[in-house]
Amino acid sequence: MTLAFKQRRNQIVADSFQLKTDIDSYNENQQPPVALQMSFDLTDDLEELAAARRVA
């Protein structure tokens, strides 16, 4: 089971890296007045989902 969790985490990291690459590319090529930024700290998102599950 530990291996499965590691693999899922690695997939999340890979998806996050691709998202960062996409955002960096957009900012470089489109040069928006204010560069798009993304927070990769998912702590608040995880807490929000956990709270929603407790309510449901």
Z-matrix of the N, CA and C atoms (Angstrom, degrees):
N
C 1 1.443
C 2 1.524 1 111.02
N 3 1.325 2 116.53 1 -36.41
C 4 1.462 3 119.61 2 179.01
C 5 1.519 4 110.71 3 -58.21
N 6 1.323 5 117.08 4 -40.46
C 7 1.463 6 121.11 5 179.27
C 8 1.528 7 110.54 6 -61.95
N 9 1.311 8 116.92 7 -42.60
C 10 1.469 9 120.58 8 179.64
C 11 1.527 10 110.79 9 -62.27
N 12 1.331 11 116.84 10 -41.15
C 13 1.467 12 119.92 11 178.46
C 14 1.522 13 110.96 12 -65.51
N 15 1.317 14 116.82 13 -40.61
C 16 1.470 15 120.65 14 178.22
C 17 1.522 16 110.51 15 -62.46
N 18 1.331 17 116.38 16 -41.50
C 19 1.459 18 120.30 17 -179.77
C 20 1.531 19 111.00 18 -65.22
N 21 1.328 20 116.83 19 -41.92
C 22 1.470 21 119.78 20 178.41
C 23 1.514 22 110.82 21 -64.08
N 24 1.341 23 116.25 22 -41.46
C 25 1.467 24 119.93 23 178.55
C 26 1.526 25 110.02 24 -63.18
N 27 1.323 26 117.02 25 -42.39
C 28 1.466 27 120.67 26 178.35
C 29 1.525 28 111.04 27 -61.74
N 30 1.329 29 117.64 28 -35.80
C 31 1.462 30 120.78 29 176.92
C 32 1.531 31 110.73 30 -65.22
N 33 1.329 32 116.06 31 -40.82
C 34 1.466 33 120.28 32 177.93
C 35 1.525 34 110.16 33 -62.87
N 36 1.330 35 116.39 34 -42.63
C 37 1.467 36 120.72 35 178.73
C 38 1.526 37 109.79 36 -62.55
N 39 1.326 38 117.15 37 -44.07
C 40 1.465 39 120.71 38 -179.83
C 41 1.528 40 110.86 39 -63.39
N 42 1.328 41 117.54 40 -42.50
C 43 1.468 42 120.91 41 177.61
C 44 1.527 43 110.96 42 -63.33
N 45 1.318 44 116.37 43 -40.91
C 46 1.467 45 120.77 44 179.21
C 47 1.522 46 110.87 45 -65.14
N 48 1.314 47 116.00 46 -40.69
C 49 1.465 48 119.67 47 178.54
C 50 1.524 49 110.43 48 -63.91
N 51 1.333 50 117.23 49 -40.70
C 52 1.462 51 120.27 50 178.58
C 53 1.522 52 110.42 51 -64.92
N 54 1.328 53 117.18 52 -40.83
C 55 1.461 54 120.63 53 177.04
C 56 1.525 55 110.54 54 -61.04
N 57 1.329 56 117.53 55 -44.04
C 58 1.464 57 121.37 56 177.92
C 59 1.523 58 110.37 57 -61.05
N 60 1.320 59 116.96 58 -42.74
C 61 1.463 60 121.80 59 178.26
C 62 1.528 61 110.42 60 -61.14
N 63 1.328 62 116.69 61 -43.77
C 64 1.466 63 121.17 62 179.33
C 65 1.530 64 111.29 63 -62.67
N 66 1.322 65 116.37 64 -44.12
C 67 1.468 66 120.42 65 179.96
C 68 1.525 67 110.39 66 -65.81
N 69 1.325 68 117.01 67 -44.27
C 70 1.467 69 120.38 68 178.39
C 71 1.526 70 110.73 69 -60.29
N 72 1.326 71 116.59 70 -42.13
C 73 1.461 72 121.01 71 179.43
C 74 1.529 73 110.81 72 -64.37
N 75 1.325 74 116.10 73 -44.09
C 76 1.467 75 119.90 74 178.10
C 77 1.524 76 110.24 75 -59.21
N 78 1.321 77 116.36 76 -49.03
C 79 1.467 78 120.14 77 -178.69
C 80 1.529 79 111.50 78 -61.21
N 81 1.318 80 116.09 79 -38.45
C 82 1.465 81 119.98 80 -178.80
C 83 1.528 82 111.57 81 -71.22
N 84 1.329 83 116.53 82 -41.87
C 85 1.461 84 120.04 83 -173.85
C 86 1.526 85 113.66 84 -86.45
N 87 1.316 86 117.66 85 -35.31
C 88 1.467 87 120.84 86 -177.60
C 89 1.523 88 112.71 87 -92.31
N 90 1.314 89 116.18 88 -21.19
C 91 1.464 90 122.90 89 -179.39
C 92 1.534 91 111.89 90 44.86
N 93 1.338 92 116.55 91 60.80
C 94 1.467 93 118.69 92 178.38
C 95 1.528 94 110.26 93 -64.93
N 96 1.343 95 117.57 94 156.57
C 97 1.473 96 120.27 95 -179.84
C 98 1.529 97 112.09 96 -55.04
N 99 1.314 98 115.55 97 -38.14
C 100 1.466 99 121.00 98 175.69
C 101 1.522 100 106.64 99 -124.14
N 102 1.314 101 116.02 100 119.93
C 103 1.465 102 120.07 101 -177.58
C 104 1.524 103 110.63 102 -61.11
N 105 1.326 104 114.97 103 138.06
C 106 1.459 105 119.37 104 175.10
C 107 1.521 106 108.93 105 -67.88
N 108 1.318 107 115.49 106 140.50
C 109 1.456 108 120.68 107 177.49
C 110 1.517 109 108.52 108 -130.98
N 111 1.310 110 115.94 109 151.23
C 112 1.457 111 121.23 110 -179.34
C 113 1.513 112 108.70 111 -133.45
N 114 1.317 113 115.49 112 133.18
C 115 1.460 114 120.00 113 173.91
C 116 1.526 115 108.01 114 -88.74
N 117 1.293 116 116.26 115 130.83
C 118 1.457 117 120.63 116 178.25
C 119 1.529 118 111.26 117 -102.78
N 120 1.324 119 116.55 118 11.01
C 121 1.462 120 121.88 119 173.73
C 122 1.528 121 106.67 120 -86.05
N 123 1.297 122 116.96 121 108.12
C 124 1.459 123 121.85 122 -174.69
C 125 1.527 124 113.21 123 -96.24
N 126 1.316 125 117.02 124 11.38
C 127 1.463 126 121.16 125 -176.28
C 128 1.525 127 111.84 126 -55.46
N 129 1.321 128 117.44 127 -51.12
C 130 1.472 129 120.54 128 -178.79
C 131 1.524 130 111.33 129 -63.09
N 132 1.321 131 117.28 130 -39.39
C 133 1.465 132 121.27 131 179.63
C 134 1.530 133 111.03 132 -63.14
N 135 1.331 134 116.02 133 -43.03
C 136 1.460 135 120.15 134 179.38
C 137 1.524 136 111.26 135 -65.19
N 138 1.324 137 116.60 136 -41.28
C 139 1.466 138 120.41 137 178.19
C 140 1.524 139 111.10 138 -64.62
N 141 1.326 140 116.96 139 -39.68
C 142 1.462 141 121.21 140 179.24
C 143 1.525 142 110.96 141 -63.92
N 144 1.324 143 116.94 142 -43.69
C 145 1.466 144 120.39 143 178.36
C 146 1.522 145 111.40 144 -65.21
N 147 1.323 146 117.02 145 -40.43
C 148 1.464 147 120.71 146 178.78
C 149 1.527 148 110.34 147 -63.40
N 150 1.323 149 117.02 148 -41.60
C 151 1.464 150 120.98 149 179.05
C 152 1.528 151 110.62 150 -64.41
N 153 1.317 152 116.88 151 -40.50
C 154 1.465 153 120.87 152 179.39
C 155 1.525 154 110.63 153 -63.75
N 156 1.310 155 117.19 154 -37.58
C 157 1.471 156 120.18 155 178.11
C 158 1.517 157 111.39 156 -67.27
N 159 1.320 158 116.61 157 -36.76
C 160 1.465 159 119.64 158 -180.00
C 161 1.528 160 110.68 159 -66.07
N 162 1.315 161 116.60 160 -34.47
C 163 1.462 162 121.46 161 -178.76
C 164 1.525 163 110.74 162 -74.96
N 165 1.306 164 116.83 163 -36.85
C 166 1.474 165 121.74 164 -175.42
C 167 1.507 166 113.47 165 -71.44
